[in-house]
Amino acid sequence: MTDITAPRRQRGVVKASLTKLGTKTAELETLEISQTVVNHSQQLIKRLVTLDADFKTHHMSLIDATEDEEQLGVEQEALDCHDDEVTNLSLKLQALSSSMDVRAAHDRVLFEHKLARL
């Protein structure tokens, strides 16, 4: 059986980076929407894509080295949880990055409504 210590450790490092990215996302969600928040969320989306690819690379190394069927099931569950977390973060970051467009549209509607009153 192949040594799985290195890929497991590398996957753990990527997982920790994903956790930190989740914390940064939560912090952005507490801020007032601004162009800075939108720009930061767009940068975090790019980072999320990279981390997702890195995680899967290390995860597949683990899968390739695992012969035990029960352990393969555990690894599949880990991948499923990872995919759920990435999807959740992606949706939050996309909402933040598009929030300026929504806010601008709302402001435009209010302006047009006020203008119609005149």
C-alpha positions in Angstrom: 0.0 0.0 0.0 1.2 3.5 -0.9 2.0 6.0 1.8 -0.9 8.5 2.0 0.6 10.8 4.6 1.8 13.5 2.2 -1.4 13.8 0.2 -3.5 13.7 3.3 -1.4 16.5 4.9 -1.5 18.5 1.7 -5.3 18.1 1.4 -5.5 19.3 5.1 -3.5 22.4 4.3 -5.9 23.2 1.4 -8.9 22.5 3.7 -7.5 25.0 6.3 -7.2 27.6 3.5 -10.8 27.0 2.5 -11.9 27.5 6.1 -10.0 30.8 6.2 -11.6 31.8 2.9 -15.0 31.0 4.5 -14.1 33.3 7.4 -13.2 36.1 5.1 -16.4 35.6 3.2 -18.4 35.9 6.4 -16.6 39.1 7.3 -17.4 40.6 3.8 -21.0 39.8 4.4 -21.1 42.0 7.4 -19.7 45.0 5.6 -21.8 47.7 3.8 -21.7 46.9 0.1 -19.1 49.0 -1.8 -16.9 48.6 -4.8 -14.1 47.4 -2.5 -16.3 44.6 -1.1 -17.3 43.6 -4.7 -13.6 43.6 -5.8 -12.5 41.6 -2.8 -15.3 39.0 -3.3 -14.3 38.6 -7.0 -10.7 38.0 -5.9 -11.9 35.4 -3.3 -13.9 33.6 -6.1 -10.7 33.2 -8.1 -8.9 31.9 -4.9 -11.8 29.5 -4.3 -11.5 28.0 -7.8 -7.7 27.4 -7.2 -8.3 25.9 -3.8 -11.0 23.6 -5.1 -8.7 22.3 -7.8 -5.8 21.8 -5.3 -8.1 19.9 -2.9 -9.3 17.6 -5.6 -5.7 16.9 -6.9 -4.6 15.9 -3.4 -7.8 14.0 -2.8 -7.4 11.9 -6.0 -3.9 11.0 -4.9 -5.5 9.6 -1.7 -8.1 7.7 -3.7 -5.4 6.2 -6.0 -3.5 5.0 -2.9 -6.5 3.6 -1.0 -7.4 0.0 -1.5 -9.8 -0.5 1.4 -13.5 -0.2 0.2 -14.6 1.2 3.5 -12.0 3.9 3.4 -13.0 4.7 -0.1 -16.5 5.4 1.1 -15.1 7.7 3.8 -13.0 9.5 1.2 -16.1 9.9 -1.1 -18.0 11.4 1.8 -15.1 13.9 2.4 -15.3 14.9 -1.3 -19.0 15.3 -1.1 -18.7 17.6 1.9 -15.9 19.6 0.2 -18.1 20.1 -2.9 -21.0 21.3 -0.7 -18.8 23.7 1.1 -17.3 25.1 -2.2 -20.8 25.5 -3.6 -22.0 27.3 -0.6 -19.0 29.7 -0.6 -19.3 30.2 -4.3 -23.0 31.2 -4.0 -22.2 33.7 -1.2 -19.3 35.2 -3.1 -21.3 35.5 -6.3 -24.1 37.3 -4.4 -21.5 39.7 -2.9 -19.9 40.4 -6.3 -23.2 41.1 -8.0 -24.7 43.1 -5.1 -23.5 46.5 -6.5 -25.5 45.8 -9.7 -28.6 45.0 -7.6 -28.1 48.1 -5.4 -27.6 50.3 -8.5 -30.7 48.9 -10.1 -32.7 49.5 -6.9 -31.4 53.1 -6.7 -32.2 53.7 -10.4 -35.8 52.5 -9.8 -36.2 54.8 -6.8 -34.8 57.7 -8.8 -37.2 57.0 -11.7 -40.1 56.8 -9.3 -39.2 60.1 -7.7 -38.7 61.6 -11.2 -42.1 60.4 -12.3 -43.7 62.2 -9.3 -42.3 65.5 -10.6 
